[in-house]
C-alpha cells in the first residue's frame, strides 16, 4: 500500500488535470469576458499547483520516499 503523502500528491496531479480540462471547456462555452477571467485564473492556478506537486514528487523520488508505480 502506498504512503498517504504520496497518494495525496497523485490526487493533486489528477485534480490539476481536471482543473485544466474544466478551464478549457469553460472557455469554449463562455458568454462574456468575466467568465474568461474566471477560467484563465483556474488554468493559471492549475499550472502553479501542478508545478508544486511535480517538484514534491521529484523530491520524494530522490529521497527514496516515492512508492507509487508510474501510471
C-alpha positions in Angstrom: 0.0 0.0 0.0 1.3 3.4 -0.9 2.1 6.0 1.7 -0.7 8.6 2.2 1.5 11.6 1.4 2.4 10.1 -2.0 -1.2 9.2 -2.7 -2.2 12.8 -2.0 0.4 14.1 -4.5 -1.1 11.8 -7.1 -4.5 13.1 -6.2 -3.3 16.7 -6.6 -1.9 15.9 -10.0 -5.2 14.4 -11.1 -7.1 17.3 -9.7 -5.0 19.8 -11.6 -5.6 17.9 -14.8 -9.3 18.1 -14.2 -8.9 21.8 -13.4 -7.2 22.4 -16.8 -9.9 20.4 -18.6 -12.6 22.4 -16.9 -10.9 25.7 -17.8 -10.7 24.6 -21.5 -14.4 23.5 -21.5 -15.4 26.8 -19.8 -13.5 28.9 -22.3 -15.3 27.3 -25.3 -18.7 28.0 -23.9 -18.3 31.3 -22.0 -20.8 34.1 -22.8 -18.6 37.0 -21.7 -15.2 38.3 -20.7 -15.6 37.9 -17.0 -16.1 34.2 -17.4 -12.8 34.3 -19.4 -11.1 35.8 -16.4 -12.5 33.0 -14.2 -11.4 30.2 -16.5 -8.0 31.9 -17.0 -7.5 32.1 -13.3 -8.5 28.5 -12.9 -6.0 27.4 -15.6 -3.2 29.5 -14.1 -3.8 28.1 -10.7 -3.8 24.6 -12.0 -0.4 25.1 -13.7 1.1 26.6 -10.5 -0.3 23.8 -8.2 0.8 21.1 -10.7 4.4 22.5 -10.7 4.5 22.4 -6.9 3.2 18.8 -6.9 5.7 17.7 -9.6 8.5 19.2 -7.6 7.4 17.4 -4.4 7.1 14.2 -6.3 10.7 14.6 -7.6 11.9 15.3 -4.1 10.2 12.1 -2.8 11.7 10.1 -5.6 15.2 11.5 -4.9 15.0 10.7 -1.2 13.6 7.2 -1.7 10.1 8.0 -0.3 8.2 7.6 -3.5 6.4 4.2 -3.5 4.0 4.5 -6.4 4.4 2.8 -9.7 4.1 5.1 -12.7 0.7 5.1 -14.3 
